[in-house]
Amino acid sequence: MRFEELLDQWDLVCEQKGLNRAISTFFFAGVLVGAVAFGYLSDRFGRRRLLLVAYVSALVLGLVSAASVSYIMFAITRTLTGAALAGFTIIVMPLEMEWLDVGHRTVAGILSGTFWTGGVMLLALVGYLIRDWRWLLLTVTLPCAPGILSLWWVPESARWLLTQGRVEEAHKYLLRCARLNGRPAGEDSLSWETLNKVATRERVVRRPSYLDLFRTPRLRHISLCCMVVWFGVNFSYYGLSLDVSGLGLNVYQTQLLFGAVELPSKLLVYLSVRHAGRRLTLAGALLGTALSLGLRLVVSSEMLSWSTALAVVGKGFSEAAFSTAYLFTSELYPTVLRQTGMGLTALVGRLGGSLAPLAALLDGAWLSLPKLIYGGTALLAACTTLLLPETRQAQLPETIQDVERKGAPSSLQEEEMPMKQIQD
């Protein structure tokens, strides 16, 4: 966003000069609210419906933002846009996971992240070519339109439908999925009677609630650990992003560097989560982030090339932690509370991201203090990750009871569950 143009256009000078930077604060405030709201509502009313709401809202609000005629109008629309964008950010990954079997969850999760990386790199080129902020905002908003059209082919989660007792709809989607995959549509596991039995066992009577994340011992353990982990991931990620932006690069070079670093980190995540598992991959990525920040403390200011290299490596580790956290968290929560859990962790994560710039201000007290805080938080998150159960080769839990039936918090063994009856 061209803040200087906003300053000139709406006379944000003198005592009002700080208002142009407040736009980012308003946007992320919207993201916080959107994560909580969409997380709860998608567990309550369904993934596909709320995904459509998020896409349409983002498109409309983005276009209105580009047409803003005053600062107040622009601030309100950007806040609401942040809420809408948070919606499809936390819905898409769980919806993917709920349709995929164990063998394909990893590749699908990493592939989605790779498209995100491509968008980050493309944004650098678009921002460089389009200098007017209105046209730039219009350009980055229009891709929501094909996203809306794509929902015509996106099915509602059959897992969620069964937990709501909506057997006929789940049966229709599962038969369509069977045909697309060349499977016999008349299999016993896809019969209406079998699905009805599954739905009877899985159906949720009461509405989902954020309090449900803390009512039972294992789910409370998972929720508290995920909150610490997501805070650490976001706090160190945005801390490193602020640090990289101070290495003498302009905004376009910084954006391109962010994307370029993410590509190899995605490949390493894919290989690691398949062989080492989610828990060790996430803990290792956070540990790598902490070590990169720690080594920068001992590198002298004259060794700029080493400092830059360590910052880039740390950014790569941090991005790997971000990608793994999305995949890991989607697999930890049960279907009936998966989006609610993602909303809670996204909220805590965004709080961490919001506090990262404040920690950077502590360099006035001691130049190395911000790096020490970022690295220490990443190390704490890495240790907390080891307390979570592993989900590699594990079936997704459907209900709170499925989570509570698991063994000790240190391991999540695959068990027979009702939904497994309709999986390959």
C-alpha positions in Angstrom: 0.0 0.0 0.0 1.3 3.4 -0.9 1.0 5.2 2.5 2.6 8.3 1.1 -0.1 8.7 -1.5 -2.8 8.3 1.2 -1.0 10.9 3.3 -1.1 13.4 0.4 -4.6 12.6 -0.8 -6.4 12.8 2.6 -4.1 15.5 4.2 -2.7 13.2 6.9 0.1 15.5 8.0 1.4 17.0 11.2 -0.5 15.6 14.2 -2.5 13.2 11.9 0.6 11.8 10.2 0.5 8.6 12.3 -3.0 7.7 11.0 -1.6 6.4 7.7 0.4 3.7 9.6 -2.7 2.8 11.7 -4.2 1.1 8.6 -2.1 -2.0 9.2 -3.3 -2.1 12.8 -6.9 -1.9 11.8 -6.4 -4.6 9.2 -4.9 -7.1 11.6 -7.6 -6.2 14.2 -10.0 -7.4 11.6 -8.0 -10.6 11.1 -8.2 -11.3 14.8 -12.0 -10.9 14.9 -12.4 -12.8 11.6 -10.4 -15.8 12.8 -12.6 -16.2 15.9 -15.9 -15.6 14.1 -15.3 -17.8 11.0 -13.8 -20.6 13.1 -16.9 -20.9 15.2 -19.4 -20.3 12.4 -17.9 -22.8 10.0 -18.2 -25.5 12.7 -21.8 -24.3 13.3 -23.0 -23.9 9.7 -20.5 -25.7 7.5 -17.2 -25.1 5.8 -18.4 -24.5 2.2 -21.1 -22.0 3.2 -18.7 -19.9 5.3 -16.0 -20.1 2.7 -18.4 -18.6 0.2 -19.2 -15.8 2.6 -15.5 -15.1 3.1 -14.7 -15.0 -0.6 -17.7 -12.7 -1.5 -17.0 -10.4 1.5 -13.3 -10.1 0.6 -14.1 -9.3 -3.0 -16.8 -6.7 -2.3 -14.9 -5.1 0.6 -11.7 -5.0 -1.5 -13.4 -3.2 -4.3 -15.1 -0.8 -1.9 -11.7 -0.1 -0.3 -10.2 0.8 -3.7 -13.1 3.3 -4.2 -12.7 4.9 -0.8 -13.3 8.6 -0.7 -12.2 9.3 2.9 -9.8 7.9 5.5 -12.6 6.7 7.7 -14.2 4.7 4.9 -10.8 3.2 3.9 -10.0 2.2 7.6 -13.4 0.6 8.1 -13.3 -1.4 4.8 -9.7 -2.6 5.4 -10.7 -3.8 8.9 -13.6 -5.8 7.5 -11.5 -7.1 4.6 -9.0 -8.4 7.2 -11.8 -10.3 8.9 -13.0 -11.8 5.6 -9.4 -12.8 4.5 -9.0 -14.6 7.9 -12.1 -16.7 7.0 -10.7 -18.5 4.0 -7.2 -18.6 5.5 -8.4 -20.9 8.3 -11.1 -22.8 6.4 -9.3 -24.0 3.3 -6.7 -26.2 5.0 -9.1 -28.1 7.3 -11.6 -28.6 4.5 -8.8 -30.2 2.4 -7.8 -32.5 5.3 -11.3 -33.7 5.9 -11.6 -34.9 2.3 -8.2 -36.6 2.0 -6.9 -40.0 3.3 -3.8 -40.3 5.4 -1.5 -40.9 2.4 -2.4 -37.7 0.6 -2.9 -35.1 3.5 0.8 -34.2 3.5 1.3 -33.5 -0.2 -2.0 -31.6 -0.4 -1.1 -29.4 2.6 2.4 -28.5 1.2 1.0 -28.0 -2.3 -1.5 -25.4 -1.0 1.4 -23.6 0.8 3.4 -23.6 -2.4 0.6 -21.7 -4.2 0.6 -19.3 -1.3 4.4 -18.8 -1.9 3.8 -18.2 -5.6 1.3 -15.5 -4.7 3.8 -13.8 -2.4 6.4 -13.7 -5.1 3.9 -12.5 -7.7 2.8 -9.7 -5.4 6.3 -8.3 -5.6 6.1 -8.0 -9.4 2.6 -6.6 -9.3 3.5 -4.0 -6.7 6.5 -3.0 -8.8 4.5 -2.6 -12.0 1.4 -0.9 -10.6 2.3 2.2 -8.6 -1.1 3.6 -8.0 -2.6 2.3 -4.8 -6.2 2.1 -6.0 -5.3 0.0 -9.1 -3.0 -2.1 -7.0 -5.7 -2.9 -4.5 -8.1 -3.6 -7.3 -5.6 -6.0 -9.0 -4.9 -8.0 -5.8 -8.7 -8.2 -5.0 -10.0 -9.5 -8.4 -8.5 -13.1 -7.9 -11.3 -13.6 -5.4 -13.7 -13.8 -8.3 -12.4 -17.1 -9.8 -12.2 -18.3 -6.2 -15.9 -17.8 -5.8 -16.6 -19.6 -9.1 -14.4 -22.6 -8.0 -16.7 -23.2 -5.0 -19.2 -24.6 -7.5 -16.9 -27.7 -7.6 -15.9 -27.7 -4.0 -18.0 -30.1 -1.9 -19.0 -29.7 1.7 -17.1 -31.8 4.2 -18.7 -35.2 4.4 -17.2 -35.6 7.8 -18.9 -32.5 9.1 -22.2 -33.4 7.5 -22.2 -36.8 9.3 -21.5 -35.2 12.6 -24.5 -33.0 12.0 -26.7 -36.0 11.1 -27.1 -34.9 7.5 -26.7 -38.4 6.0 -28.3 -37.8 2.6 -26.0 -34.9 1.7 -22.9 -36.8 2.9 -24.0 -39.8 0.9 -24.4 -37.7 -2.3 -20.9 -36.2 -1.9 -19.3 -39.5 -1.1 -20.9 -41.2 -4.1 -19.6 -38.4 -6.4 -16.1 -38.7 -4.8 -16.2 -42.5 -5.4 -17.1 -42.0 -9.1 -14.3 -39.5 -9.6 -11.8 -41.9 -8.1 -13.1 -44.9 -10.1 -14.5 -46.7 -7.1 -17.6 -48.8 -7.2 -20.5 -46.6 -6.1 -22.4 -49.6 -4.6 -19.8 -50.5 -2.0 -21.3 -51.5 1.4 -19.2 -48.8 3.1 -21.0 -46.2 1.1 -24.5 -47.4 1.6 -27.0 -45.1 3.2 -27.5 -47.6 6.1 -23.8 -47.7 6.9 -23.6 -43.9 6.8 -26.6 -43.6 9.0 -25.0 -45.8 11.6 -21.9 -43.7 11.5 -23.9 -40.5 11.8 -25.8 -41.9 14.8 -22.5 -42.5 16.6 -20.9 -39.3 15.5 -23.8 -36.8 15.7 -23.2 -33.7 17.9 -26.2 -32.7 20.0 -25.1 -29.3 21.3 -23.6 -26.5 19.3 -19.8 -26.1 19.2 -18.3 -23.7 21.6 -14.8 -22.3 22.4 -15.3 -23.6 25.9 -15.5 -27.1 24.5 -11.8 -26.8 23.7 -11.0 -26.7 27.4 -13.7 -29.0 29.0 -11.9 -32.3 28.7 -8.3 -33.2 29.7 -6.7 -34.1 26.4 -8.4 -31.5 24.4 -7.5 -28.9 27.0 -3.8 -30.1 26.8 -3.8 -29.9 23.0 -5.4 -26.4 23.0 -3.1 -24.9 25.6 0.0 -26.3 23.8 -1.2 -25.2 20.4 -1.8 -21.7 21.8 1.8 -21.5 23.0 3.1 -22.9 19.7 1.1 -20.6 17.5 2.1 -17.6 19.5 5.8 -18.6 19.2 5.5 -19.3 15.5 3.9 -16.0 14.6 6.0 -13.9 17.0 9.3 -15.2 15.7 8.0 -15.2 12.1 7.1 -11.5 12.1 10.1 -10.6 14.2 12.3 -12.1 11.5 10.3 -10.4 8.8 10.9 -7.0 10.5 14.6 -7.9 10.8 15.0 -8.8 7.1 13.3 -5.6 6.1 16.1 -3.7 7.8 18.9 -5.3 5.7 19.1 -2.6 3.1 16.5 -4.1 0.8 13.6 -2.1 -0.7 10.0 -3.3 -0.3 9.9 -5.2 -3.6 13.2 -7.0 -3.0 12.1 -7.9 0.5 8.8 -9.4 -0.8 10.6 -11.4 -3.5 13.1 -12.6 -0.9 10.3 -13.8 1.3 8.9 -15.9 -1.5 12.2 -17.2 -2.7 13.1 -18.5 0.8 9.8 -20.2 1.2 10.1 -22.5 -1.8 13.0 -24.6 -0.5 11.6 -24.6 3.0 8.3 -26.1 1.7 10.3 -28.9 0.0 12.1 -29.7 3.3 8.8 -29.6 5.2 7.3 -32.1 2.8 10.2 -34.5 3.1 10.5 -34.1 6.9 6.8 -34.5 7.8 6.6 -37.7 5.8 9.6 -39.3 7.5 10.1 -37.6 10.8 6.5 -36.7 11.5 4.7 -33.4 12.2 5.9 -32.9 15.8 9.6 -33.3 15.2 9.4 -31.2 12.0 7.7 -28.3 13.8 10.0 -28.5 16.8 13.1 -28.7 14.6 11.9 -25.7 12.5 11.3 -23.6 15.6 14.7 -24.7 17.0 16.4 -23.7 13.7 14.7 -20.3 13.9 15.9 -19.8 17.5 19.5 -20.9 16.6 19.6 -18.5 13.6 18.5 -15.6 15.8 21.0 -16.7 18.5 23.9 -16.8 16.0 23.1 -13.4 14.8 23.7 -12.1 18.3 27.4 -13.2 18.2 28.0 -12.1 14.6 29.7 -8.6 14.6 28.0 -5.7 12.8 30.8 -5.6 10.3 30.0 -9.1 9.0 27.0 -7.9 7.0 27.0 -10.9 4.6 27.0 -13.4 7.4 24.2 -11.5 9.2 22.1 -11.4 6.1 22.7 -15.1 5.4 21.6 -16.0 8.9 18.5 -13.8 8.6 17.5 -15.5 5.4 18.1 -19.0 6.9 16.1 -18.0 10.0 13.3 -16.8 7.7 13.3 -20.1 5.9 13.0 -22.1 9.2 10.3 -19.8 10.4 8.3 -20.3 7.2 8.7 -24.1 7.6 7.3 -23.8 11.1 4.4 -21.8 9.8 3.5 -24.4 7.1 3.8 -27.3 9.5 1.7 -25.6 12.2 -1.2 -25.3 9.8 -1.0 -29.0 8.8 -0.4 -30.2 12.3 -3.1 -28.3 14.0 -5.7 -29.3 11.4 -5.0 -32.9 12.3 -5.1 -32.5 16.1 -8.6 -31.2 16.5 -11.8 -33.3 16.0 -14.1 -32.6 13.1 -16.8 -31.1 15.4 -14.3 -28.5 16.7 -11.7 -28.4 14.0 -12.5 -24.9 12.7 -13.2 -23.6 16.3 -9.7 -24.8 17.3 -8.1 -23.3 14.2 -9.9 -20.0 15.0 -8.5 -20.0 18.6 -4.9 -20.7 17.5 -5.1 -18.2 14.7 -6.3 -15.6 17.2 -3.4 -16.3 19.6 -1.0 -16.4 16.6 -2.1 -13.0 15.3 -1.7 -11.6 18.8 1.9 -12.8 18.6 2.3 -11.2 15.3 0.9 -7.9 16.6 3.3 -7.9 19.5 6.4 -8.6 17.4 6.8 -4.9 16.3 6.6 -3.8 19.9 9.4 -6.1 20.9 11.5 -4.5 18.1 11.2 -1.2 20.0 13.2 -2.7 22.9 16.5 -2.2 20.9 16.6 1.2 22.5 17.3 -0.5 25.9 19.7 -3.1 24.5 20.4 -3.6 20.8 20.3 -7.4 21.0 17.2 -7.6 23.2 14.6 -8.0 20.4 16.6 -10.9 18.8 16.9 -12.5 22.3 13.2 -12.3 22.9 12.3 -13.6 19.4 14.7 -16.5 19.7 13.7 -17.4 23.3 10.0 -17.4 22.3 10.8 -19.7 19.4 12.7 -22.0 21.7 9.8 -22.2 24.2 7.4 -23.0 21.3 9.8 -25.8 20.1 9.8 -27.4 23.6 6.0 -27.1 23.9 5.6 -28.8 20.5 7.2 -32.0 21.9 4.3 -32.2 24.4 1.8 -32.6 21.5 0.7 -36.0 20.1 2.1 -37.1 16.7 -0.5 -37.3 13.9 1.6 -38.9 11.1 -0.4 -41.9 9.7 -3.2 -41.3 12.2 -6.9 -41.0 11.2 -8.5 -37.6 11.8 -10.5 -37.6 15.0 -14.2 -36.9 14.5 -15.6 -36.1 18.0 -14.3 -35.0 21.4 -14.6 -38.6 22.6 -12.2 -39.7 19.8 -9.6 -37.3 21.1 -10.1 -38.4 24.7 -9.8 -42.1 23.8 -6.3 -41.7 22.6 -3.3 -42.8 24.7 -0.8 -40.7 26.5 -0.1 -37.2 25.2 3.3 -38.2 23.9 1.8 -40.5 21.1 -1.3 -40.6 19.0 -1.8 -44.1 17.8 -4.1 -44.9 15.0 -7.4 -46.4 16.3 -10.5 -47.9 14.8 -13.0 -45.1 14.5 -16.5 -44.9 13.0 -15.5 -42.7 10.1 -12.8 -45.2 9.2 -15.6 -47.4 8.0 -16.1 -45.2 4.9 -12.4 -44.6 4.2 -10.1 -46.7 2.0 
